[in-house]
């Protein structure tokens, strides 16, 4: 089935679509194809997500910036912060869109989703809404002990009358037993068979840790491991500094730095010949999460050898942050995307370690998961599902039981299981 055509057909007929499925089934690929299809017809698409990290995966922006929510997390805060009424320019912007895409919908809270509906009504939005994600992955971020409330819990969810399209074929791996294990972990079904299967991935760590990518839950752990392992390599250190071009002089440095962090772009990329790296985007000759080894570095290029022995000659790649602005084209005013700034850096990161959060969208072959830094529902599933080769997967022995790690938010479970039979 051509899912891109199916989704577009529904959207073109003014239906709203919920595109879902587990990890590695191609949700982002289909989403990008839908966006490309719309834009090829000169239709306007808002590409949005609740976090900067998720937004950069579809070259978009955050929900808060697009809808002018400020720092508000609910309608009451919009009132308090004088953001409840829609500004004329925001109304014009929202109403000009043919399609609004919201990626990683699992991370959007019910109150944020209600704010989105408010803005769409205020702007008299006539286009279609495409929400993408899996509620059995990362949940909305909450402060302290506050209870998680998902987008589907708000009355707004029912009001949009989403047509559901579920992707089921996993492209990341073709190991049938591992796919079944992932399915069980995704739903938190940890019986004795799953317990035993997970135990089989507990192996002695290899002597040469540089052959594997460690997946940590915390930034500090990943950064420390990367530095320690790089120091072991007795080669010249090369530091590639990011180049920033500000198209708007008022752009602040902290905004650029936040964008780089979200987009997995190093301000100073430290490399040595022999160091492993992970590609951080897709291209015709490499994919997001693919591993390689630095074989040469010169003033202009970094040469990376992949596992198939092919050497990729890399140059800095441009990544831009864009906003919608009203422009006059041929005497007529219309909304166009304009770049605020562009950063140029090599599309790689050190491959010794990365965080679970930063591994979003990646397929990693040689993987070690530090299970003792798992702290959120569905986080273990997200980590496990990064693996594209279970034969090259190692799990650090957890200090907890597997069922305490592979747990799922019960509300998300009930919603997803209920959807499967509708």
Secondary structure, DSSP 4 states (H G I P E B T S, - for coil): --HHHHHHHHHHTT--EEEE-STTSSHHHHHHHHHHHHHHTT--EEEEESSHHHHHHTT-EEHHHHHT-TT-SSHHHHHHTT-SSPPHHHHHHHHT-SEEEEE-GGGSBHHHHHHHHHHHHHTT--SEEEEE--TTSPPPP-STTPPP-BGGGSHHHHHHTPEEEE-----S---HHHHHHHHHHHTT---HHHHHHHHTT--PPPS-GGGSEEEESSHHHHHHHHHHHHHHS-S--EEEE-EEEESSTT--HHHHHHHHHHTT--SEEEE-TT-EEEE-S-BTTB-TT-EEEEEEE-SS-EEEEETTSPEEEE--EEEEEEEEEEEEETTEEEEEEEEEEEEEE-SEEESSEEETGGGTT--BSSEEE-GGG--STTHHHHHHTTBS-GGGEEEPPPSS-HHHHS---HHHHHHHHHHHT-
